[in-house]
Amino acid sequence: MKWLDSIPLPTLVMASLLLGLAPFVPEPHLFEKIGMLFSGTLHKPIDIFDLVMHGTPALLLMLKLTRVFKGNVANVE
C-alpha cells in the first residue's frame, strides 16, 4: 500500500470533491450513478465507466483515511 501512502491527503480530498461532485448541476454523476446502481438500472457501459471514474477518488480517500486512523501511515502530508 506504499503507492496509496505516497499520495498526499489534500490531493485525494480535492480529487474526491471535484470528481465526485462534477457536474454540479442538475445532479452530481456520482450520486446519480449510485442511485442507478441501487435501483438496478446501471447497465450501459458508459454509466459503469462514469461510476468508476467519479467514484475512484472517493474510494481511495476512504482507504487512505482508514489507514491514517488505524496508524498504518507514518507521514500524512
Biopython code that builds the backbone (N, CA, C, O; Angstrom):
import numpy as np
from Bio.PDB.StructureBuilder import StructureBuilder

atoms = [
    (1, "MET", "N", (0.812, -1.198, 0.000)),
    (1, "MET", "CA", (0.000, 0.000, 0.000)),
    (1, "MET", "C", (0.855, 1.263, 0.000)),
    (1, "MET", "O", (0.351, 2.348, 0.289)),
    (2, "LYS", "N", (2.143, 1.137, -0.321)),
    (2, "LYS", "CA", (3.010, 2.307, -0.354)),
    (2, "LYS", "C", (2.561, 3.317, -1.404)),
    (2, "LYS", "O", (2.740, 4.521, -1.223)),
    (3, "TRP", "N", (1.982, 2.838, -2.494)),
    (3, "TRP", "CA", (1.514, 3.755, -3.540)),
    (3, "TRP", "C", (0.409, 4.656, -3.006)),
    (3, "TRP", "O", (0.347, 5.832, -3.366)),
    (4, "LEU", "N", (-0.465, 4.125, -2.152)),
    (4, "LEU", "CA", (-1.537, 4.927, -1.563)),
    (4, "LEU", "C", (-0.967, 5.889, -0.523)),
    (4, "LEU", "O", (-1.417, 7.030, -0.414)),
    (5, "ASP", "N", (0.021, 5.426, 0.239)),
    (5, "ASP", "CA", (0.643, 6.288, 1.238)),
    (5, "ASP", "C", (1.394, 7.449, 0.596)),
    (5, "ASP", "O", (1.559, 8.500, 1.216)),
    (6, "SER", "N", (1.847, 7.267, -0.636)),
    (6, "SER", "CA", (2.613, 8.326, -1.302)),
    (6, "SER", "C", (1.723, 9.431, -1.867)),
    (6, "SER", "O", (2.233, 10.489, -2.234)),
    (7, "ILE", "N", (0.425, 9.220, -1.947)),
    (7, "ILE", "CA", (-0.486, 10.247, -2.457)),
    (7, "ILE", "C", (-0.832, 11.189, -1.304)),
    (7, "ILE", "O", (-1.332, 10.742, -0.271)),
    (8, "PRO", "N", (-0.569, 12.490, -1.470)),
    (8, "PRO", "CA", (-0.885, 13.427, -0.386)),
    (8, "PRO", "C", (-2.391, 13.471, -0.104)),
    (8, "PRO", "O", (-3.205, 13.424, -1.026)),
    (9, "LEU", "N", (-2.742, 13.560, 1.165)),
    (9, "LEU", "CA", (-4.140, 13.592, 1.581)),
    (9, "LEU", "C", (-4.914, 14.761, 0.967)),
    (9, "LEU", "O", (-6.042, 14.560, 0.516)),
    (10, "PRO", "N", (-4.347, 15.987, 0.933)),
    (10, "PRO", "CA", (-5.094, 17.089, 0.304)),
    (10, "PRO", "C", (-5.416, 16.842, -1.172)),
    (10, "PRO", "O", (-6.458, 17.279, -1.661)),
    (11, "THR", "N", (-4.536, 16.152, -1.873)),
    (11, "THR", "CA", (-4.788, 15.830, -3.275)),
    (11, "THR", "C", (-5.986, 14.904, -3.413)),
    (11, "THR", "O", (-6.824, 15.094, -4.294)),
    (12, "LEU", "N", (-6.069, 13.909, -2.550)),
    (12, "LEU", "CA", (-7.207, 12.994, -2.580)),
    (12, "LEU", "C", (-8.505, 13.694, -2.204)),
    (12, "LEU", "O", (-9.555, 13.407, -2.779)),
    (13, "VAL", "N", (-8.441, 14.605, -1.246)),
    (13, "VAL", "CA", (-9.638, 15.344, -0.848)),
    (13, "VAL", "C", (-10.136, 16.195, -2.010)),
    (13, "VAL", "O", (-11.329, 16.196, -2.313)),
    (14, "MET", "N", (-9.230, 16.918, -2.660)),
    (14, "MET", "CA", (-9.628, 17.774, -3.791)),
    (14, "MET", "C", (-10.167, 16.946, -4.954)),
    (14, "MET", "O", (-11.179, 17.309, -5.553)),
    (15, "ALA", "N", (-9.505, 15.844, -5.277)),
    (15, "ALA", "CA", (-9.972, 14.994, -6.371)),
    (15, "ALA", "C", (-11.339, 14.399, -6.049)),
    (15, "ALA", "O", (-12.198, 14.298, -6.926)),
    (16, "SER", "N", (-11.538, 14.010, -4.805)),
    (16, "SER", "CA", (-12.832, 13.442, -4.404)),
    (16, "SER", "C", (-13.942, 14.472, -4.523)),
    (16, "SER", "O", (-15.034, 14.159, -4.997)),
    (17, "LEU", "N", (-13.672, 15.687, -4.098)),
    (17, "LEU", "CA", (-14.686, 16.734, -4.188)),
    (17, "LEU", "C", (-14.974, 17.129, -5.629)),
    (17, "LEU", "O", (-16.132, 17.246, -6.030)),
    (18, "LEU", "N", (-13.914, 17.331, -6.403)),
    (18, "LEU", "CA", (-14.108, 17.794, -7.780)),
    (18, "LEU", "C", (-14.736, 16.725, -8.673)),
    (18, "LEU", "O", (-15.698, 16.998, -9.390)),
    (19, "LEU", "N", (-14.193, 15.516, -8.629)),
    (19, "LEU", "CA", (-14.746, 14.465, -9.492)),
    (19, "LEU", "C", (-16.030, 13.869, -8.933)),
    (19, "LEU", "O", (-16.916, 13.472, -9.689)),
    (20, "GLY", "N", (-16.129, 13.808, -7.629)),
    (20, "GLY", "CA", (-17.321, 13.238, -7.019)),
    (20, "GLY", "C", (-18.550, 14.103, -7.180)),
    (20, "GLY", "O", (-19.668, 13.593, -7.241)),
    (21, "LEU", "N", (-18.356, 15.403, -7.249)),
    (21, "LEU", "CA", (-19.489, 16.316, -7.358)),
    (21, "LEU", "C", (-19.690, 16.886, -8.760)),
    (21, "LEU", "O", (-20.651, 17.620, -8.986)),
    (22, "ALA", "N", (-18.810, 16.567, -9.704)),
    (22, "ALA", "CA", (-18.960, 17.081, -11.074)),
    (22, "ALA", "C", (-19.949, 16.231, -11.852)),
    (22, "ALA", "O", (-19.970, 15.021, -11.630)),
    (23, "PRO", "N", (-20.735, 16.743, -12.710)),
    (23, "PRO", "CA", (-21.103, 18.151, -12.839)),
    (23, "PRO", "C", (-22.031, 18.538, -11.691)),
    (23, "PRO", "O", (-22.802, 17.714, -11.199)),
    (24, "PHE", "N", (-21.952, 19.768, -11.283)),
    (24, "PHE", "CA", (-22.677, 20.230, -10.102)),
    (24, "PHE", "C", (-24.182, 20.373, -10.346)),
    (24, "PHE", "O", (-24.983, 20.244, -9.421)),
    (25, "VAL", "N", (-24.555, 20.638, -11.596)),
    (25, "VAL", "CA", (-25.976, 20.852, -11.935)),
    (25, "VAL", "C", (-26.330, 19.914, -13.062)),
    (25, "VAL", "O", (-25.516, 19.823, -13.981)),
    (26, "PRO", "N", (-27.407, 19.228, -13.109)),
    (26, "PRO", "CA", (-28.518, 19.217, -12.174)),
    (26, "PRO", "C", (-28.285, 18.271, -10.995)),
    (26, "PRO", "O", (-28.845, 18.473, -9.918)),
    (27, "GLU", "N", (-27.458, 17.233, -11.196)),
    (27, "GLU", "CA", (-27.166, 16.286, -10.117)),
    (27, "GLU", "C", (-25.773, 15.719, -10.350)),
    (27, "GLU", "O", (-25.442, 15.364, -11.481)),
    (28, "PRO", "N", (-24.941, 15.625, -9.303)),
    (28, "PRO", "CA", (-23.602, 15.044, -9.481)),
    (28, "PRO", "C", (-23.678, 13.619, -10.035)),
    (28, "PRO", "O", (-24.530, 12.825, -9.635)),
    (29, "HIS", "N", (-22.769, 13.315, -10.960)),
    (29, "HIS", "CA", (-22.761, 11.994, -11.595)),
    (29, "HIS", "C", (-22.645, 10.872, -10.570)),
    (29, "HIS", "O", (-23.305, 9.840, -10.695)),
    (30, "LEU", "N", (-21.812, 11.074, -9.564)),
    (30, "LEU", "CA", (-21.602, 10.010, -8.588)),
    (30, "LEU", "C", (-22.904, 9.654, -7.875)),
    (30, "LEU", "O", (-23.215, 8.475, -7.707)),
    (31, "PHE", "N", (-23.669, 10.665, -7.454)),
    (31, "PHE", "CA", (-24.945, 10.401, -6.789)),
    (31, "PHE", "C", (-25.933, 9.745, -7.740)),
    (31, "PHE", "O", (-26.671, 8.836, -7.360)),
    (32, "GLU", "N", (-25.938, 10.222, -8.994)),
    (32, "GLU", "CA", (-26.841, 9.651, -9.999)),
    (32, "GLU", "C", (-26.511, 8.182, -10.254)),
    (32, "GLU", "O", (-27.406, 7.339, -10.301)),
    (33, "LYS", "N", (-25.220, 7.880, -10.418)),
    (33, "LYS", "CA", (-24.811, 6.505, -10.731)),
    (33, "LYS", "C", (-25.015, 5.562, -9.543)),
    (33, "LYS", "O", (-25.373, 4.400, -9.736)),
    (34, "ILE", "N", (-24.795, 6.042, -8.333)),
    (34, "ILE", "CA", (-25.055, 5.213, -7.158)),
    (34, "ILE", "C", (-26.547, 4.915, -7.052)),
    (34, "ILE", "O", (-26.939, 3.798, -6.715)),
    (35, "GLY", "N", (-27.374, 5.915, -7.339)),
    (35, "GLY", "CA", (-28.823, 5.699, -7.354)),
    (35, "GLY", "C", (-29.222, 4.676, -8.403)),
    (35, "GLY", "O", (-30.077, 3.826, -8.157)),
    (36, "MET", "N", (-28.595, 4.760, -9.585)),
    (36, "MET", "CA", (-28.869, 3.788, -10.642)),
    (36, "MET", "C", (-28.425, 2.391, -10.207)),
    (36, "MET", "O", (-29.105, 1.406, -10.495)),
    (37, "LEU", "N", (-27.294, 2.304, -9.519)),
    (37, "LEU", "CA", (-26.789, 1.016, -9.063)),
    (37, "LEU", "C", (-27.770, 0.364, -8.097)),
    (37, "LEU", "O", (-28.075, -0.822, -8.222)),
    (38, "PHE", "N", (-28.262, 1.139, -7.136)),
    (38, "PHE", "CA", (-29.196, 0.587, -6.145)),
    (38, "PHE", "C", (-30.568, 0.284, -6.726)),
    (38, "PHE", "O", (-31.271, -0.597, -6.233)),
    (39, "SER", "N", (-30.956, 1.018, -7.785)),
    (39, "SER", "CA", (-32.268, 0.749, -8.399)),
    (39, "SER", "C", (-32.188, -0.346, -9.453)),
    (39, "SER", "O", (-33.218, -0.806, -9.945)),
    (40, "GLY", "N", (-30.970, -0.772, -9.806)),
    (40, "GLY", "CA", (-30.811, -1.850, -10.775)),
    (40, "GLY", "C", (-30.846, -1.410, -12.219)),
    (40, "GLY", "O", (-31.060, -2.237, -13.105)),
    (41, "THR", "N", (-30.639, -0.116, -12.486)),
    (41, "THR", "CA", (-30.692, 0.377, -13.863)),
    (41, "THR", "C", (-29.318, 0.749, -14.404)),
    (41, "THR", "O", (-29.227, 1.411, -15.437)),
    (42, "LEU", "N", (-28.260, 0.343, -13.737)),
    (42, "LEU", "CA", (-26.899, 0.646, -14.184)),
    (42, "LEU", "C", (-26.448, -0.454, -15.151)),
    (42, "LEU", "O", (-25.819, -1.428, -14.737)),
    (43, "HIS", "N", (-26.770, -0.297, -16.439)),
    (43, "HIS", "CA", (-26.481, -1.337, -17.419)),
    (43, "HIS", "C", (-25.536, -0.891, -18.518)),
    (43, "HIS", "O", (-24.728, -1.689, -18.994)),
    (44, "LYS", "N", (-25.620, 0.363, -18.931)),
    (44, "LYS", "CA", (-24.803, 0.848, -20.045)),
    (44, "LYS", "C", (-23.333, 0.928, -19.632)),
    (44, "LYS", "O", (-23.020, 1.332, -18.512)),
    (45, "PRO", "N", (-22.435, 0.542, -20.537)),
    (45, "PRO", "CA", (-21.000, 0.625, -20.220)),
    (45, "PRO", "C", (-20.554, 2.041, -19.859)),
    (45, "PRO", "O", (-19.694, 2.205, -18.994)),
    (46, "ILE", "N", (-21.116, 3.061, -20.497)),
    (46, "ILE", "CA", (-20.717, 4.435, -20.182)),
    (46, "ILE", "C", (-21.125, 4.806, -18.762)),
    (46, "ILE", "O", (-20.416, 5.559, -18.093)),
    (47, "ASP", "N", (-22.255, 4.290, -18.296)),
    (47, "ASP", "CA", (-22.685, 4.565, -16.928)),
    (47, "ASP", "C", (-21.778, 3.870, -15.911)),
    (47, "ASP", "O", (-21.467, 4.432, -14.861)),
    (48, "ILE", "N", (-21.363, 2.657, -16.229)),
    (48, "ILE", "CA", (-20.442, 1.925, -15.351)),
    (48, "ILE", "C", (-19.089, 2.639, -15.309)),
    (48, "ILE", "O", (-18.484, 2.773, -14.245)),
    (49, "PHE", "N", (-18.618, 3.098, -16.480)),
    (49, "PHE", "CA", (-17.374, 3.862, -16.553)),
    (49, "PHE", "C", (-17.480, 5.140, -15.725)),
    (49, "PHE", "O", (-16.550, 5.483, -14.996)),
    (50, "ASP", "N", (-18.602, 5.846, -15.831)),
    (50, "ASP", "CA", (-18.821, 7.069, -15.049)),
    (50, "ASP", "C", (-18.765, 6.785, -13.551)),
    (50, "ASP", "O", (-18.164, 7.548, -12.795)),
    (51, "LEU", "N", (-19.383, 5.705, -13.128)),
    (51, "LEU", "CA", (-19.366, 5.343, -11.709)),
    (51, "LEU", "C", (-17.936, 5.088, -11.238)),
    (51, "LEU", "O", (-17.538, 5.552, -10.170)),
    (52, "VAL", "N", (-17.177, 4.362, -12.027)),
    (52, "VAL", "CA", (-15.789, 4.059, -11.660)),
    (52, "VAL", "C", (-14.947, 5.337, -11.665)),
    (52, "VAL", "O", (-14.171, 5.573, -10.738)),
    (53, "MET", "N", (-15.100, 6.165, -12.711)),
    (53, "MET", "CA", (-14.290, 7.370, -12.827)),
    (53, "MET", "C", (-14.590, 8.369, -11.707)),
    (53, "MET", "O", (-13.669, 8.932, -11.117)),
    (54, "HIS", "N", (-15.855, 8.586, -11.417)),
    (54, "HIS", "CA", (-16.222, 9.568, -10.403)),
    (54, "HIS", "C", (-16.101, 9.011, -8.984)),
    (54, "HIS", "O", (-16.000, 9.783, -8.030)),
    (55, "GLY", "N", (-16.108, 7.700, -8.831)),
    (55, "GLY", "CA", (-16.054, 7.096, -7.504)),
    (55, "GLY", "C", (-14.669, 6.701, -7.027)),
    (55, "GLY", "O", (-14.458, 6.545, -5.824)),
    (56, "THR", "N", (-13.721, 6.534, -7.936)),
    (56, "THR", "CA", (-12.383, 6.083, -7.558)),
    (56, "THR", "C", (-11.693, 7.025, -6.573)),
    (56, "THR", "O", (-11.152, 6.545, -5.577)),
    (57, "PRO", "N", (-11.682, 8.337, -6.799)),
    (57, "PRO", "CA", (-11.019, 9.195, -5.803)),
    (57, "PRO", "C", (-11.645, 9.097, -4.411)),
    (57, "PRO", "O", (-10.928, 9.121, -3.411)),
    (58, "ALA", "N", (-12.959, 8.987, -4.338)),
    (58, "ALA", "CA", (-13.617, 8.860, -3.032)),
    (58, "ALA", "C", (-13.237, 7.542, -2.364)),
    (58, "ALA", "O", (-13.017, 7.496, -1.154)),
    (59, "LEU", "N", (-13.161, 6.481, -3.144)),
    (59, "LEU", "CA", (-12.757, 5.186, -2.602)),
    (59, "LEU", "C", (-11.322, 5.232, -2.093)),
    (59, "LEU", "O", (-11.030, 4.725, -1.010)),
    (60, "LEU", "N", (-10.425, 5.837, -2.870)),
    (60, "LEU", "CA", (-9.033, 5.968, -2.432)),
    (60, "LEU", "C", (-8.922, 6.819, -1.172)),
    (60, "LEU", "O", (-8.122, 6.521, -0.285)),
    (61, "LEU", "N", (-9.727, 7.879, -1.092)),
    (61, "LEU", "CA", (-9.724, 8.727, 0.104)),
    (61, "LEU", "C", (-10.180, 7.933, 1.330)),
    (61, "LEU", "O", (-9.591, 8.053, 2.405)),
    (62, "MET", "N", (-11.215, 7.132, 1.169)),
    (62, "MET", "CA", (-11.685, 6.315, 2.294)),
    (62, "MET", "C", (-10.619, 5.320, 2.735)),
    (62, "MET", "O", (-10.411, 5.118, 3.931)),
    (63, "LEU", "N", (-9.942, 4.695, 1.768)),
    (63, "LEU", "CA", (-8.865, 3.752, 2.109)),
    (63, "LEU", "C", (-7.728, 4.451, 2.846)),
    (63, "LEU", "O", (-7.213, 3.944, 3.842)),
    (64, "LYS", "N", (-7.342, 5.626, 2.342)),
    (64, "LYS", "CA", (-6.242, 6.360, 2.963)),
    (64, "LYS", "C", (-6.629, 6.806, 4.378)),
    (64, "LYS", "O", (-5.829, 6.667, 5.303)),
    (65, "LEU", "N", (-7.834, 7.334, 4.559)),
    (65, "LEU", "CA", (-8.259, 7.769, 5.889)),
    (65, "LEU", "C", (-8.338, 6.592, 6.860)),
    (65, "LEU", "O", (-8.026, 6.737, 8.041)),
    (66, "THR", "N", (-8.750, 5.437, 6.366)),
    (66, "THR", "CA", (-8.772, 4.241, 7.212)),
    (66, "THR", "C", (-7.364, 3.888, 7.665)),
    (66, "THR", "O", (-7.148, 3.566, 8.834)),
    (67, "ARG", "N", (-6.409, 3.946, 6.752)),
    (67, "ARG", "CA", (-5.018, 3.651, 7.107)),
    (67, "ARG", "C", (-4.465, 4.681, 8.084)),
    (67, "ARG", "O", (-3.732, 4.332, 9.009)),
    (68, "VAL", "N", (-4.814, 5.953, 7.882)),
    (68, "VAL", "CA", (-4.322, 7.009, 8.769)),
    (68, "VAL", "C", (-4.878, 6.822, 10.180)),
    (68, "VAL", "O", (-4.129, 6.895, 11.154)),
    (69, "PHE", "N", (-6.181, 6.582, 10.297)),
    (69, "PHE", "CA", (-6.786, 6.452, 11.620)),
    (69, "PHE", "C", (-6.387, 5.168, 12.334)),
    (69, "PHE", "O", (-6.413, 5.112, 13.563)),
    (70, "LYS", "N", (-6.023, 4.147, 11.589)),
    (70, "LYS", "CA", (-5.547, 2.916, 12.224)),
    (70, "LYS", "C", (-4.068, 3.010, 12.593)),
    (70, "LYS", "O", (-3.543, 2.139, 13.286)),
    (71, "GLY", "N", (-3.401, 4.057, 12.135)),
    (71, "GLY", "CA", (-1.990, 4.249, 12.470)),
    (71, "GLY", "C", (-1.036, 3.509, 11.559)),
    (71, "GLY", "O", (0.108, 3.267, 11.945)),
    (72, "ASN", "N", (-1.468, 3.139, 10.357)),
    (72, "ASN", "CA", (-0.601, 2.411, 9.434)),
    (72, "ASN", "C", (0.226, 3.324, 8.551)),
    (72, "ASN", "O", (1.034, 2.844, 7.755)),
    (73, "VAL", "N", (0.041, 4.629, 8.673)),
    (73, "VAL", "CA", (0.768, 5.582, 7.845)),
    (73, "VAL", "C", (1.618, 6.441, 8.757)),
    (73, "VAL", "O", (1.116, 7.032, 9.713)),
    (74, "ALA", "N", (2.910, 6.509, 8.460)),
    (74, "ALA", "CA", (3.816, 7.250, 9.321)),
    (74, "ALA", "C", (3.733, 8.758, 9.075)),
    (74, "ALA", "O", (3.828, 9.540, 10.021)),
    (75, "ASN", "N", (3.558, 9.176, 7.822)),
    (75, "ASN", "CA", (3.611, 10.594, 7.484)),
    (75, "ASN", "C", (2.393, 10.976, 6.656)),
    (75, "ASN", "O", (2.174, 10.427, 5.577)),
    (76, "VAL", "N", (1.607, 11.912, 7.157)),
    (76, "VAL", "CA", (0.452, 12.417, 6.415)),
    (76, "VAL", "C", (0.770, 13.845, 6.026)),
    (76, "VAL", "O", (0.994, 14.695, 6.889)),
    (77, "GLU", "N", (0.790, 14.112, 4.727)),
    (77, "GLU", "CA", (1.145, 15.460, 4.247)),
    (77, "GLU", "C", (-0.074, 16.314, 4.102)),
    (77, "GLU", "O", (0.030, 17.477, 3.711)),
]
sb = StructureBuilder()
sb.init_structure("model")
sb.init_model(0)
sb.init_chain("A")
sb.init_seg("    ")
for serial, (resi, resn, name, xyz) in enumerate(atoms, 1):
    if name == "N":
        sb.init_residue(resn, " ", resi, " ")
    sb.init_atom(name, np.array(xyz, "f"), 0.0, 1.0, " ", f" {name:<3s}", serial, name[0])
structure = sb.get_structure()
